[in-house]
Amino acid sequence: MLPSSALRDAQPRAFWLDDPFAPAAAEPLVDDQRADLAVVGGGYTGLWTALRAKERYPGLDIVVLEASTCGHAASGRNGGFCDSSLTHGFRNGQARWPEELPTLERLGEENLDAIGATIAQYGIDCGWERTGELTVATAPHELADLAEEAEARQALGHHVKLLDAVEVRAEVDSPTYLGALADHSGTALVEPARLVWGLRQACLDLGVRIFEHSPVTGLRGDLLRTATGSIRADRIALATNAFPSLLRRLRLYTVPVYDLVLMTEPLSADQLRSIGWQGRQGVGDASNLFHYYRLTRDNRILWGGYTPLYYFGSRIDPALEQRDGIHELLARHFFATFPQLEGLRFTHRWGGVIDTSTRFCAFFGTASEGRIAYALGYTGLGVAATRFGADVMLDLLYGEKTERTELRMVRERPLPFPPEPVRSAGIHLTRWSMAHADSHAGHRNLWLRTLDRLGLGFDF
């Protein structure tokens, strides 16, 4: 089957948001109000901040301002990989904060456990599955890299195992697999939009006021303005992530990148048997330009990644969320990975913007003498890390000295991206170099080696 045939009936919208259980939108802000804490952004970071604030400081009057509806962007349309890593993977943490890595890994595990406990406490129906993840090698040079990572992680007490080709194909059967690193507990899978909606409802039940369709048009001191009202707040948490920050000085610290995704129709029992996957693990391949994929509760396969797209001037535009050529490329890769599923069709195709920073993971800070806090730069691995980011912001806003605030990872900021046109040229050269490394036995050219020495780069 040609990729275009498999995509013929695919709806151009995010599968997770195409859900009859989506809540009705809250009313917009229409007057001038006050709050103890105002949160800008109704995705994971904003909702976790509001919820954790109510749990930590129950007496606070909290408002969330959302430009559209809660979860309409990255939080509601991602792959649903809830990973314990706070550093966008073990290797990034090892390279940047080796002395803190045991603490960071422990805090990440505790954070993931706490998310599972919150889902149970508030009865959130979001398909939470603590399945673990397979990182699969599809090229010979990736096997040595996975073996090195397995040894380092086992030394820290991680429950990981190196699998050979026979062992990994017994878990998930693809002729492309040469081996894998199996992480049995560090990843859970969720239905992203339903997690957002569950956090939103938990916030409402605790008395948080949420205003949707209320984009903030200005921030001055303690005053947030929208087109139809304002909030004056003692403290403000900014949770806009990939979208331009209300603090202009932060805008060079992240760039927006488009990630494209496909969703298949449900697999039949025979189709599912043909690929195994009884453990329902999340899967990602070990290349620089990687795919990620997982099963849904009704046994569809979500398939995404590989071709992140940056547009000159950090352009964000809904028109960029559908790319026929990229979706067809993803479909070709899908059937190369699972040729036994020939004839399967895709029901949904979508894309959306995430952000990245030069250190590949979230960073944090304050402004206005500590009355404003921010967390951004999750680089596509924020489903779990946003809860940690929320607690960091609350620590900073309320002057609490914690294990989190003592971390160098929390205290330091990344270097900014250069202005255009250097920014665009550097990003595209980096992406080309990473693709070149994938096709040349992992060899990193002079550009990538230079970025490595400087501790810079652009992670996909």
Secondary structure by P-SEA (a helix, b strand, c coil): ccccccccccccccccccccccccccccccccccccbbbccccaaaaaaaaaaaaaccccbbbbbbcccccccccccccccccccccccaaaaaaccccaaaaaaaaaaaaaaaaaaaaaaaccccccccbbbbbccccaaaaaaaaaaaaaaaaaccbbbbbcaaaaaaacccccccbbbbbcccbbbcaaaaaaaaaaaaaaaabbbbbcccccccccccbbbcccccccccbbbbcccccccccccccccbbbbbbbbcccccccaaaaaaaccccbbbbbccccccccccccccbbbbbbccbbbbcccccccccccccaaaaaaaaaaaaaaccccccccccccbbbbbbbccccccccccccccccccccccccccccaaaaaaaaaaaaaaccccccccccccccccccccccaaaaaaaaaaaaaaaaaaaccccccaaaaaaaaacccccc
